[in-house]
């Protein structure tokens, strides 16, 4: 049962809205908005929407109104439907809250984004940040499948060797790259690894153009990976989201690569939005 006493308060109607003895002029209140806020609060506090009649009883509205409110809130992105039934707070609501919060924690927001991405694609999902010349893997979310990648949380890898690392350095000028990565020849692990800044520059230019980075067994044999950048409120690249999985899955499903790229980019946009980034915002160099 909800611990919030306001969930069980009756919604003001025309008869009680004009209460001259109240602390505020209730004639200014809009009942549908109050009902929507009660429903949002109910969902945010963990209430289940699987039984609409029960939800209606808890927030004191009828079942049909609950259904219409859910449809409206889902349309606006304030709630989203769960695969197992019911609803949870949507990205639009989280983004709205994020703009209000004084401090924004990258990893708190990223956990949910990675979980959704991993569940959808059934691939391992990662969050990486730049630390000197390395990509540092901060988070990982794995589907219920066998481990196929050797990258663990806390792993450090030279940034130019992996897809999230490439996205993190894609916007850096060459002098900064040299300062972070060192002199040529660059570290290599496979025949696809760039050993020169000329080759690395070509790869990063293609990554910037595409908006994501791909690797086909370029770091770990038999593992394909895709990554996209995450921006903060200032437009700076602060992290990268990536997924990795066995190349045989991509070979068996020709359309998987397109879907992965689309969903990784969307996940990166969602996380950027939660950090206060506005789409179309210019990035600082």
Rosetta blueprint (number, residue, H / E / L):
1 X L
2 X L
3 X L
4 X L
5 X H
6 X H
7 X H
8 X H
9 X L
10 X L
11 X L
12 X L
13 X L
14 X H
15 X H
16 X H
17 X H
18 X L
19 X L
20 X L
21 X L
22 X L
23 X L
24 X L
25 X L
26 X H
27 X H
28 X H
29 X L
30 X L
31 X H
32 X H
33 X H
34 X H
35 X H
36 X H
37 X H
38 X H
39 X H
40 X H
41 X H
42 X H
43 X H
44 X H
45 X L
46 X L
47 X L
48 X L
49 X L
50 X L
51 X L
52 X H
53 X H
54 X H
55 X H
56 X H
57 X H
58 X H
59 X H
60 X L
61 X L
62 X L
63 X H
64 X H
65 X H
66 X H
67 X H
68 X H
69 X H
70 X H
71 X H
72 X H
73 X H
74 X H
75 X H
76 X L
77 X L
78 X L
79 X E
80 X E
81 X E
82 X L
83 X L
84 X L
85 X L
86 X L
87 X E
88 X E
89 X E
90 X L
91 X H
92 X H
93 X H
94 X H
95 X H
96 X H
97 X H
98 X H
99 X H
100 X H
101 X L
102 X L
103 X L
104 X L
105 X L
106 X H
107 X H
108 X H
109 X H
110 X H
111 X H
112 X H
113 X H
114 X H
115 X H
116 X H
117 X H
118 X H
119 X H
120 X H
121 X H
122 X L
123 X L
124 X E
125 X E
126 X E
127 X E
128 X E
129 X E
130 X E
131 X E
132 X L
133 X L
134 X E
135 X E
136 X E
137 X E
138 X E
139 X E
140 X E
141 X E
142 X L
143 X L
144 X L
145 X L
146 X L
147 X L
148 X L
149 X L
150 X L
151 X L
152 X L
153 X L
154 X L
155 X L
156 X E
157 X E
158 X E
159 X H
160 X H
161 X H
162 X L
163 X H
164 X H
165 X H
166 X H
167 X H
168 X H
169 X H
170 X L
171 X L
172 X L
173 X L
174 X H
175 X H
176 X H
177 X H
178 X H
179 X H
180 X H
181 X H
182 X L
183 X L
184 X L
185 X L
186 X L
187 X L
188 X L
189 X L
190 X L
191 X L
192 X L
193 X L
194 X L
195 X L
196 X L
197 X H
198 X H
199 X H
200 X H
201 X H
202 X H
203 X H
204 X H
205 X H
206 X H
207 X H
208 X H
209 X H
210 X H
211 X L
212 X L
213 X E
214 X E
215 X E
216 X E
217 X L
218 X L
219 X L
220 X L
221 X L
222 X L
223 X E
224 X E
225 X E
226 X E
227 X E
228 X E
229 X E
230 X E
231 X E
232 X L
233 X L
234 X L
235 X L
236 X L
237 X E
238 X E
239 X E
240 X E
241 X E
242 X E
243 X E
244 X E
245 X E
246 X E
247 X H
248 X H
249 X H
250 X H
251 X H
252 X H
253 X L
254 X L
255 X L
256 X H
257 X H
258 X H
259 X H
260 X H
261 X H
262 X H
263 X H
264 X H
265 X H
266 X H
267 X H
268 X H
269 X H
270 X H
271 X H
272 X H
273 X H
274 X H
275 X L
276 X L
277 X L
278 X L
279 X L
280 X L
281 X L
282 X L
283 X L
284 X L
285 X L
